[in-house]
Amino acid sequence: MCVIVHVKETTRCAGSGASGGAAPVCLNHGHLSHRVSSTLLLVIVAASAYLAAHVVFGWLGRKYLVVSGAEYLVLGIVLGPHVTRVLTPEVVNSFAPITTLALGWMGAAVGVRMYLPDLVKVPGITFRLALVESALTFLLVAGTETVVLAWLYEISFFQAALPAVALGGIATASSSAGVELVAKRLNERGVEVTQLGVSVLVNAVVAVVSFGLLASIWHRPVMVNDRPLTATEWMVITMGMGVIGGVLFHLFVGDERDSDRIFVSLAGGVILVSGAAAFAGLSPLLAALVFGAILVNTSRNRAELAATIAHVERPLYFVLLVFAGAAWQPSTSAWVLPVILFLAIRALGKVGGARLVTRMNGMLPVLGPDWGRGLVGQGGLALAIALNYVYQDGGTLPYFVFTAAISSVLLTDLMSARLVQSVLAPLIARRDALLHPFDGPPAPNGGA
């Protein structure tokens, strides 16, 4: 139908005696309508995401202890080219700058939580538990998936290592939304909440850095002085982009106090850093993480910067969910068994790894054996890494990795807050019972 209308319009323009200069107006009318429709669609998605982040998300969390987000991923799949075709591949590709901004913003959100004066106040054992749990989860998932993918798809271990390491980074990431929601609901900031919060941060740093290293290792060869750049040099370039962006931001707007100007400047800085990294075929997440860490540790207005990033992070996350769902394509290879295995091995790594390292460090009486269950919620960072992998050149099995990440987000996000509560509530109750023991029933009236 669209082709017939286009032919009729072209014939009508030619038959009406229109001059050659007027003909392009008729021929580009469909393209203009497409651009207007895409812009209108972006406005609708952004407005819906803002409303969801500031109204629906808070209401669902307070009333039902549910972390909202997975439903927007489903919405993106429904609107995508494989269901209703409202968001065609061309439309999704036209919004690539918005996707890059969302990826960079999520990386910067991790970076601004790395304020060194606050981190040094945390006991070293907390970081030790978090780092070992992260490493165990990463190694368990990456190693298992390397063997399984090489056997299932009959590819070399080197080819299987690319998606397997990406899945290892994805598996390491955990959701912070569930921890923050439960901590606010219980009005609790004790050692248990601190451990989960630090673990989420360390999980995020390990996930982003590991994927940044992977992107540097498999980067297409670029010859400089008759030799290709090494993975170490690509890592230095990635982190250098974040450092330069952070220093420039600090020099020009480091003392700015107006929230609107801070937002505009931050958006420009994140777009510059993440866009440069994406253009160079590197990880925008890692570059933006370094950018955020530089800002929060050098700017006097770090509170305003952190508040601005946190205020916008959730709406951009919802926008990323919609477009990630629309960009999803079913994997052409057998994917059900490896995805199920990924979900099972990740849960085992989180719960079992946390239990093992807690037992080895004698912290079972404080944290209990099952606190790793609070880290099972996947979160948006995992989806950002998977989307980054899809857009990276030369990746093996990109849509299998993307499918695994989407499956994990859909299955774990909605119940992440309840998993955190199932961990924190018994620990807090036991701690309160030890601090305020019950001395026995009150004496009866008139008793001695």
Secondary structure by P-SEA (a helix, b strand, c coil): caaaaaaaaaaaaaaacccccaaaaaaaaaaaaaaaaaaaaaaaaaaaaaaaaccaaaaaaacccccccaaaaaaaaaacccccccccaaaaaaaaaaaaaaaaaaaaaaaaaccaaaaaaccaaaaaaaaaaaaaaaaaaaaaaaaaaaaaacccaaaaaaaaaaaaaaaabbbaaaaaaaaaaaccccaaaaaaaaaaaaaaaaaaaaaaaaaaaaccccccccccccaaaaaaaaaaaaaaaaaaaaacccccccaaaaaaaaaaaaaaaaaaaaaacccaaaaaaaaaaaaaacccaaaaaaaaaaaaaaaaaaaaaaaaaaaccccccccaaaaaaaaaaaaaaaaaaaaaaaaaaccccccccccccccccccaaaaaaaaaaaacccccaaaaaaaaaaaaaaacccaaaaaaaaccaaaaaaaaaaaccccccccccccc
